[in-house]
């Protein structure tokens, strides 16, 4: 256990191409679960928790950790099972998602494994739409389930998807009536969040759940004689995805002469440990940390103006 704790901080600084490191943990049973080490700040024995009034039942309490007050969520309870008992003997995984720090209570922490994203697969079709899995893999013959943490966070503490007044220009969608935006994300919650923001601007969307699926979609578009630059405004892609991650997807697009000029924004919850040098290395046009509807809408707004000419506001002057 000490080895796991000692190495988490060091390993979170690593950024690879189409690879990831999973921290394996258990909840109420022997089933193994995994979380990307890039999201993990530290692992510690469950500290003393203070209850807060009118809290969501998933939040077992708050803890004071390194000068900060952190909400501690019971991951077993959050995924539709019973609450973990004897929490003083449990562990807390401190993570950073979507620009905030939170802790997840788990029964036990195992070890860190190094895998290729090609070995990470979407949940089986029979898992149903309401499952809390974003992917599955196998480690030494055992199934490992990767939990959709963004789904948990959206249920415990929903984020506003409203765009503030003045962020986008009136009539922006009229400039791109025949175009759409390709959204690539393995989390169903994240896809829907982005889709709702973009479509509230009056712009159409196409959704794909990983880099491989998005690559096949773009290649099929070219094979059918369609012009990607006529069809698409831009691509908004997550980084962490099964089959093919956002880095590899972006690099593949840049290496394809028929697609190389597409505008790509990497949109990720890896805000705390993200290495911006990777954006330049793989050739993405921009990076945006999840999830801020105003910032996302502003990026889309500016891209449309870049494609179609000067600001409408300038034309009125």
GIPERA-V496183 format. One record per residue. N is the residue number from 0. RES is the residue in one letter. D_FIRST is the distance of its C-alpha to the first C-alpha in Angstrom with 1 decimal. Layout:
# GIPERA-V496183
N;RES;D_FIRST  N;RES;D_FIRST
This chain:
# GIPERA-V496183
0;X;0.0  1;X;3.8  2;X;5.4  3;X;5.2  4;X;6.5  5;X;8.7  6;X;10.2  7;X;11.1  8;X;14.1  9;X;15.4  10;X;15.3  11;X;17.1  12;X;20.0  13;X;20.7  14;X;23.6  15;X;24.7  16;X;27.6  17;X;27.2  18;X;23.5  19;X;20.3  20;X;16.6  21;X;15.0  22;X;11.7  23;X;11.5  24;X;11.2  25;X;13.3  26;X;16.0  27;X;18.4  28;X;18.6  29;X;17.0  30;X;18.1  31;X;15.8  32;X;16.3  33;X;15.7  34;X;16.3  35;X;17.5  36;X;15.3  37;X;18.6  38;X;18.7  39;X;15.4  40;X;15.8  41;X;12.5  42;X;9.8  43;X;10.0  44;X;10.5  45;X;14.0  46;X;16.6  47;X;20.1  48;X;22.1  49;X;25.8  50;X;27.9  51;X;30.4  52;X;33.8  53;X;34.7  54;X;31.2  55;X;30.4  56;X;28.9  57;X;25.8  58;X;25.0  59;X;23.6  60;X;24.3  61;X;23.8  62;X;21.5  63;X;22.4  64;X;19.7  65;X;20.7  66;X;24.4  67;X;24.3  68;X;24.8  69;X;22.6  70;X;23.3  71;X;20.5  72;X;21.3  73;X;20.4  74;X;19.8  75;X;20.7  76;X;23.9  77;X;24.6  78;X;24.7  79;X;27.3  80;X;25.4  81;X;25.1  82;X;23.2  83;X;19.8  84;X;20.4  85;X;18.7  86;X;17.2  87;X;16.2  88;X;13.4  89;X;12.6  90;X;10.8  91;X;12.9  92;X;13.0  93;X;15.6  94;X;17.9  95;X;21.3  96;X;23.9  97;X;27.6  98;X;27.8  99;X;26.0  100;X;22.6  101;X;21.1  102;X;18.0  103;X;17.1  104;X;15.9  105;X;13.9  106;X;13.0  107;X;9.4  108;X;7.3  109;X;7.1  110;X;7.5  111;X;10.5  112;X;13.8  113;X;17.1  114;X;20.2  115;X;23.9  116;X;25.4  117;X;28.0  118;X;25.4  119;X;24.8  120;X;27.7  121;X;29.2  122;X;28.8  123;X;31.4  124;X;34.8  125;X;34.7  126;X;31.7  127;X;34.3  128;X;34.7  129;X;32.8  130;X;29.5  131;X;26.4  132;X;25.4  133;X;26.1  134;X;25.1  135;X;23.7  136;X;22.4  137;X;21.4  138;X;18.4  139;X;19.1  140;X;21.7  141;X;19.9  142;X;21.1  143;X;19.0  144;X;20.6  145;X;20.5  146;X;21.7  147;X;24.6  148;X;23.2  149;X;26.6  150;X;28.3  151;X;26.2  152;X;27.0  153;X;30.6  154;X;30.9  155;X;29.3  156;X;31.0  157;X;33.7  158;X;34.8  159;X;38.5  160;X;39.9  161;X;43.3  162;X;44.7  163;X;46.4  164;X;50.1  165;X;51.2  166;X;48.1  167;X;49.9  168;X;53.6  169;X;56.1  170;X;57.0  171;X;54.0  172;X;53.6  173;X;57.3  174;X;56.7  175;X;54.3  176;X;55.8  177;X;55.4  178;X;51.9  179;X;48.4  180;X;44.8  181;X;42.2  182;X;38.9  183;X;35.8  184;X;32.6  185;X;30.3  186;X;29.9  187;X;33.0  188;X;32.7  189;X;32.6  190;X;35.5  191;X;37.5  192;X;36.9  193;X;38.2  194;X;41.0  195;X;42.2  196;X;42.4  197;X;44.2  198;X;46.6  199;X;47.4  200;X;48.9  201;X;51.1  202;X;49.4  203;X;48.5  204;X;45.1  205;X;43.7  206;X;40.2  207;X;37.9  208;X;34.3  209;X;33.0  210;X;34.2  211;X;35.6  212;X;37.6  213;X;38.9  214;X;39.8  215;X;41.7  216;X;43.5  217;X;44.6  218;X;45.8  219;X;47.7  220;X;49.3  221;X;50.6  222;X;51.7  223;X;53.8  224;X;55.6  225;X;54.1  226;X;53.5  227;X;49.9  228;X;51.3  229;X;53.9  230;X;51.4  231;X;48.4  232;X;48.0  233;X;44.4  234;X;41.0  235;X;38.1  236;X;34.9  237;X;31.2  238;X;28.8  239;X;26.0  240;X;27.8  241;X;27.5  242;X;29.8  243;X;30.7  244;X;29.2  245;X;31.4  246;X;31.4  247;X;32.6  248;X;35.1  249;X;36.6  250;X;36.9  251;X;38.6  252;X;41.0  253;X;41.9  254;X;42.6  255;X;45.0  256;X;48.5  257;X;49.4  258;X;46.4  259;X;45.5  260;X;47.1  261;X;45.3  262;X;43.9  263;X;40.1  264;X;37.9  265;X;34.1  266;X;33.0  267;X;29.3  268;X;26.8  269;X;24.8  270;X;26.7  271;X;24.1  272;X;23.0  273;X;26.0  274;X;27.6  275;X;31.3  276;X;32.3  277;X;31.2  278;X;34.0  279;X;36.5  280;X;35.2  281;X;35.5  282;X;38.6  283;X;37.9  284;X;40.5  285;X;38.3  286;X;34.9  287;X;34.5  288;X;31.4  289;X;31.4  290;X;33.1  291;X;36.3  292;X;39.5  293;X;41.8  294;X;40.1  295;X;39.9  296;X;43.6  297;X;44.6  298;X;43.2  299;X;45.1  300;X;48.2  301;X;48.2  302;X;47.7  303;X;50.7  304;X;52.8  305;X;51.9  306;X;53.0  307;X;56.2  308;X;57.5  309;X;58.0  310;X;57.0  311;X;59.2  312;X;59.4  313;X;60.9  314;X;63.5  315;X;64.6  316;X;65.4
